[in-house]
């Protein structure tokens, strides 16, 4: 099984790491190229490009200037312990037993505007570059143009024929994958909550549930679609009734 998730804007480079294991990003050369383009932009231009405050623009200008290779445990941090948003609260990687890390490393991939695609233990340095950012790189008009062929080809390299592929990323990030060119069908879980007598996707809860589903898969050694349907964390349950679209699994609570 392969699972893709989104990164997070919030980062944690302070908490004590539960492991000394790490790996190198597959697309570090490409990340260097993107960062070189970002380094040329003033804080004011970063603010406009990314739609962020002047304070955040200053912070990310500093990050861009400080980007340095090679990555080491002294100047970088494994991605799954660096991202700190709702998805990662659901995953709660810090409490995954060490004997399960190999399974996490084998199954999970994190899509990224700067790094393209990351394994959980791949080292990263602090950055902000959302996939939807309209950053032109040479003849590539944006990050989707820059990443789609590379990321899709790498996923196909890793996928076995017929291997289960689970999309737990946001639309913004899954746009960097050409689903039609993957060698296996894409299964997309959707998480809905009852609110005012209507079933709705509530962003905060859905993000956390995506991380919780990754954790469920690692905890239970889930390997099949039927295993996935057994997901019951945070009060969610699979709904056959509401799963009307092909390759879409709807979980409700």
MONOR-V718198 format. One record per residue. N is the residue number from 0. RES is the residue in one small letter. SS is DSSP state (A for helix, B for strand, O for the rest). OMEGA is omega in whole degrees, 0 to 359 (* if undefined). D_LAST is the distance of its C-alpha to the last C-alpha in whole Angstrom. Layout:
n->N res->RES ss->SS omega->OMEGA d_last->D_LAST
n->N res->RES ss->SS omega->OMEGA d_last->D_LAST
//
This chain:
n->0 res->x ss->O omega->171 d_last->26
n->1 res->x ss->B omega->181 d_last->26
n->2 res->x ss->B omega->173 d_last->23
n->3 res->x ss->B omega->175 d_last->23
n->4 res->x ss->B omega->177 d_last->22
n->5 res->x ss->B omega->171 d_last->23
n->6 res->x ss->O omega->176 d_last->25
n->7 res->x ss->O omega->176 d_last->25
n->8 res->x ss->O omega->180 d_last->27
n->9 res->x ss->O omega->182 d_last->27
n->10 res->x ss->B omega->177 d_last->29
n->11 res->x ss->O omega->178 d_last->30
n->12 res->x ss->O omega->185 d_last->34
n->13 res->x ss->O omega->187 d_last->35
n->14 res->x ss->O omega->179 d_last->32
n->15 res->x ss->O omega->181 d_last->34
n->16 res->x ss->O omega->179 d_last->34
n->17 res->x ss->O omega->180 d_last->33
n->18 res->x ss->O omega->175 d_last->35
n->19 res->x ss->O omega->181 d_last->38
n->20 res->x ss->O omega->175 d_last->37
n->21 res->x ss->O omega->176 d_last->37
n->22 res->x ss->B omega->181 d_last->37
n->23 res->x ss->O omega->178 d_last->39
n->24 res->x ss->O omega->179 d_last->37
n->25 res->x ss->O omega->188 d_last->38
n->26 res->x ss->O omega->182 d_last->39
n->27 res->x ss->A omega->177 d_last->41
n->28 res->x ss->A omega->178 d_last->43
n->29 res->x ss->A omega->178 d_last->41
n->30 res->x ss->A omega->177 d_last->40
n->31 res->x ss->A omega->180 d_last->43
n->32 res->x ss->A omega->179 d_last->44
n->33 res->x ss->A omega->181 d_last->41
n->34 res->x ss->A omega->177 d_last->42
n->35 res->x ss->A omega->177 d_last->46
n->36 res->x ss->A omega->180 d_last->45
n->37 res->x ss->A omega->181 d_last->42
n->38 res->x ss->A omega->183 d_last->45
n->39 res->x ss->O omega->185 d_last->48
n->40 res->x ss->O omega->177 d_last->45
n->41 res->x ss->O omega->175 d_last->46
n->42 res->x ss->A omega->180 d_last->43
n->43 res->x ss->A omega->179 d_last->44
n->44 res->x ss->A omega->176 d_last->43
n->45 res->x ss->A omega->179 d_last->40
n->46 res->x ss->A omega->179 d_last->39
n->47 res->x ss->A omega->182 d_last->40
n->48 res->x ss->A omega->187 d_last->38
n->49 res->x ss->A omega->181 d_last->35
n->50 res->x ss->O omega->182 d_last->34
n->51 res->x ss->O omega->182 d_last->34
n->52 res->x ss->O omega->178 d_last->36
n->53 res->x ss->A omega->180 d_last->40
n->54 res->x ss->A omega->178 d_last->39
n->55 res->x ss->A omega->179 d_last->36
n->56 res->x ss->A omega->178 d_last->39
n->57 res->x ss->A omega->180 d_last->41
n->58 res->x ss->A omega->184 d_last->39
n->59 res->x ss->A omega->171 d_last->38
n->60 res->x ss->A omega->179 d_last->42
n->61 res->x ss->A omega->178 d_last->43
n->62 res->x ss->A omega->180 d_last->40
n->63 res->x ss->A omega->181 d_last->42
n->64 res->x ss->A omega->185 d_last->45
n->65 res->x ss->A omega->179 d_last->45
n->66 res->x ss->O omega->185 d_last->43
n->67 res->x ss->O omega->173 d_last->45
n->68 res->x ss->O omega->2 d_last->46
n->69 res->x ss->O omega->174 d_last->46
n->70 res->x ss->O omega->177 d_last->42
n->71 res->x ss->O omega->176 d_last->43
n->72 res->x ss->O omega->179 d_last->41
n->73 res->x ss->O omega->183 d_last->43
n->74 res->x ss->O omega->182 d_last->42
n->75 res->x ss->O omega->187 d_last->39
n->76 res->x ss->B omega->177 d_last->35
n->77 res->x ss->B omega->189 d_last->33
n->78 res->x ss->A omega->186 d_last->30
n->79 res->x ss->A omega->176 d_last->27
n->80 res->x ss->A omega->180 d_last->29
n->81 res->x ss->A omega->179 d_last->30
n->82 res->x ss->B omega->191 d_last->27
n->83 res->x ss->O omega->180 d_last->25
n->84 res->x ss->O omega->184 d_last->22
n->85 res->x ss->A omega->179 d_last->18
n->86 res->x ss->A omega->185 d_last->18
n->87 res->x ss->A omega->171 d_last->20
n->88 res->x ss->A omega->178 d_last->19
n->89 res->x ss->A omega->180 d_last->16
n->90 res->x ss->A omega->179 d_last->19
n->91 res->x ss->O omega->186 d_last->21
n->92 res->x ss->A omega->183 d_last->24
n->93 res->x ss->A omega->182 d_last->26
n->94 res->x ss->A omega->176 d_last->25
n->95 res->x ss->O omega->181 d_last->25
n->96 res->x ss->O omega->184 d_last->28
n->97 res->x ss->A omega->181 d_last->31
n->98 res->x ss->A omega->179 d_last->31
n->99 res->x ss->A omega->184 d_last->28
n->100 res->x ss->A omega->180 d_last->29
n->101 res->x ss->A omega->178 d_last->31
n->102 res->x ss->A omega->178 d_last->28
n->103 res->x ss->A omega->181 d_last->26
n->104 res->x ss->A omega->182 d_last->30
n->105 res->x ss->A omega->188 d_last->30
n->106 res->x ss->A omega->193 d_last->26
n->107 res->x ss->B omega->173 d_last->25
n->108 res->x ss->B omega->181 d_last->27
n->109 res->x ss->B omega->178 d_last->26
n->110 res->x ss->B omega->187 d_last->28
n->111 res->x ss->B omega->177 d_last->30
n->112 res->x ss->O omega->182 d_last->32
n->113 res->x ss->O omega->188 d_last->35
n->114 res->x ss->O omega->179 d_last->35
n->115 res->x ss->B omega->178 d_last->33
n->116 res->x ss->B omega->185 d_last->31
n->117 res->x ss->B omega->164 d_last->31
n->118 res->x ss->B omega->184 d_last->31
n->119 res->x ss->O omega->185 d_last->29
n->120 res->x ss->O omega->176 d_last->32
n->121 res->x ss->B omega->178 d_last->34
n->122 res->x ss->B omega->173 d_last->36
n->123 res->x ss->B omega->171 d_last->35
n->124 res->x ss->O omega->183 d_last->37
n->125 res->x ss->O omega->181 d_last->36
n->126 res->x ss->O omega->167 d_last->35
n->127 res->x ss->O omega->175 d_last->33
n->128 res->x ss->O omega->181 d_last->33
n->129 res->x ss->O omega->184 d_last->30
n->130 res->x ss->O omega->181 d_last->30
n->131 res->x ss->O omega->180 d_last->31
n->132 res->x ss->O omega->182 d_last->34
n->133 res->x ss->O omega->180 d_last->37
n->134 res->x ss->O omega->179 d_last->39
n->135 res->x ss->O omega->178 d_last->42
n->136 res->x ss->B omega->183 d_last->43
n->137 res->x ss->O omega->179 d_last->47
n->138 res->x ss->O omega->177 d_last->46
n->139 res->x ss->B omega->189 d_last->42
n->140 res->x ss->O omega->179 d_last->41
n->141 res->x ss->O omega->184 d_last->38
n->142 res->x ss->A omega->176 d_last->36
n->143 res->x ss->A omega->178 d_last->34
n->144 res->x ss->A omega->182 d_last->37
n->145 res->x ss->A omega->190 d_last->38
n->146 res->x ss->A omega->196 d_last->36
n->147 res->x ss->A omega->182 d_last->34
n->148 res->x ss->A omega->182 d_last->37
n->149 res->x ss->A omega->183 d_last->37
n->150 res->x ss->A omega->180 d_last->34
n->151 res->x ss->A omega->179 d_last->33
n->152 res->x ss->A omega->180 d_last->37
n->153 res->x ss->A omega->177 d_last->36
n->154 res->x ss->A omega->179 d_last->32
n->155 res->x ss->A omega->175 d_last->34
n->156 res->x ss->A omega->185 d_last->37
n->157 res->x ss->A omega->185 d_last->34
n->158 res->x ss->O omega->168 d_last->32
n->159 res->x ss->O omega->177 d_last->34
n->160 res->x ss->O omega->178 d_last->34
n->161 res->x ss->O omega->179 d_last->31
n->162 res->x ss->O omega->181 d_last->29
n->163 res->x ss->O omega->180 d_last->25
n->164 res->x ss->B omega->185 d_last->24
n->165 res->x ss->B omega->178 d_last->21
n->166 res->x ss->B omega->176 d_last->20
n->167 res->x ss->B omega->178 d_last->18
n->168 res->x ss->O omega->175 d_last->20
n->169 res->x ss->O omega->178 d_last->20
n->170 res->x ss->A omega->180 d_last->22
n->171 res->x ss->A omega->184 d_last->25
n->172 res->x ss->A omega->179 d_last->25
n->173 res->x ss->A omega->174 d_last->25
n->174 res->x ss->O omega->178 d_last->28
n->175 res->x ss->O omega->177 d_last->30
n->176 res->x ss->O omega->175 d_last->29
n->177 res->x ss->O omega->185 d_last->31
n->178 res->x ss->A omega->181 d_last->29
n->179 res->x ss->A omega->181 d_last->31
n->180 res->x ss->A omega->175 d_last->34
n->181 res->x ss->O omega->184 d_last->31
n->182 res->x ss->O omega->180 d_last->33
n->183 res->x ss->O omega->180 d_last->29
n->184 res->x ss->O omega->180 d_last->26
n->185 res->x ss->B omega->175 d_last->24
n->186 res->x ss->B omega->183 d_last->20
n->187 res->x ss->B omega->172 d_last->17
n->188 res->x ss->B omega->178 d_last->14
n->189 res->x ss->B omega->184 d_last->12
n->190 res->x ss->B omega->183 d_last->8
n->191 res->x ss->B omega->178 d_last->7
n->192 res->x ss->B omega->173 d_last->5
n->193 res->x ss->B omega->176 d_last->6
n->194 res->x ss->B omega->183 d_last->10
n->195 res->x ss->O omega->178 d_last->13
n->196 res->x ss->O omega->176 d_last->12
n->197 res->x ss->B omega->175 d_last->11
n->198 res->x ss->B omega->182 d_last->9
n->199 res->x ss->B omega->169 d_last->10
n->200 res->x ss->O omega->178 d_last->11
n->201 res->x ss->O omega->193 d_last->11
n->202 res->x ss->A omega->183 d_last->14
n->203 res->x ss->A omega->181 d_last->14
n->204 res->x ss->A omega->182 d_last->11
n->205 res->x ss->A omega->179 d_last->11
n->206 res->x ss->A omega->180 d_last->14
n->207 res->x ss->A omega->180 d_last->14
n->208 res->x ss->A omega->177 d_last->11
n->209 res->x ss->A omega->177 d_last->14
n->210 res->x ss->A omega->180 d_last->16
n->211 res->x ss->A omega->179 d_last->14
n->212 res->x ss->A omega->175 d_last->14
n->213 res->x ss->A omega->180 d_last->18
n->214 res->x ss->A omega->178 d_last->18
n->215 res->x ss->A omega->181 d_last->17
n->216 res->x ss->A omega->179 d_last->19
n->217 res->x ss->A omega->181 d_last->22
n->218 res->x ss->A omega->190 d_last->21
n->219 res->x ss->A omega->184 d_last->21
n->220 res->x ss->O omega->180 d_last->23
n->221 res->x ss->O omega->181 d_last->21
n->222 res->x ss->O omega->185 d_last->23
n->223 res->x ss->O omega->176 d_last->22
n->224 res->x ss->A omega->179 d_last->20
n->225 res->x ss->A omega->176 d_last->19
n->226 res->x ss->A omega->180 d_last->18
n->227 res->x ss->A omega->180 d_last->16
n->228 res->x ss->A omega->179 d_last->14
n->229 res->x ss->O omega->180 d_last->14
n->230 res->x ss->O omega->184 d_last->12
n->231 res->x ss->O omega->180 d_last->10
n->232 res->x ss->A omega->176 d_last->10
n->233 res->x ss->A omega->177 d_last->9
n->234 res->x ss->A omega->179 d_last->6
n->235 res->x ss->O omega->175 d_last->5
n->236 res->x ss->B omega->179 d_last->7
n->237 res->x ss->B omega->178 d_last->9
n->238 res->x ss->O omega->176 d_last->9
n->239 res->x ss->O omega->183 d_last->13
n->240 res->x ss->O omega->185 d_last->13
n->241 res->x ss->O omega->179 d_last->12
n->242 res->x ss->O omega->187 d_last->14
n->243 res->x ss->O omega->179 d_last->17
n->244 res->x ss->O omega->179 d_last->19
n->245 res->x ss->O omega->178 d_last->21
n->246 res->x ss->O omega->176 d_last->20
n->247 res->x ss->B omega->179 d_last->17
n->248 res->x ss->B omega->182 d_last->14
n->249 res->x ss->B omega->177 d_last->10
n->250 res->x ss->B omega->185 d_last->7
n->251 res->x ss->B omega->171 d_last->4
n->252 res->x ss->O omega->* d_last->0
//
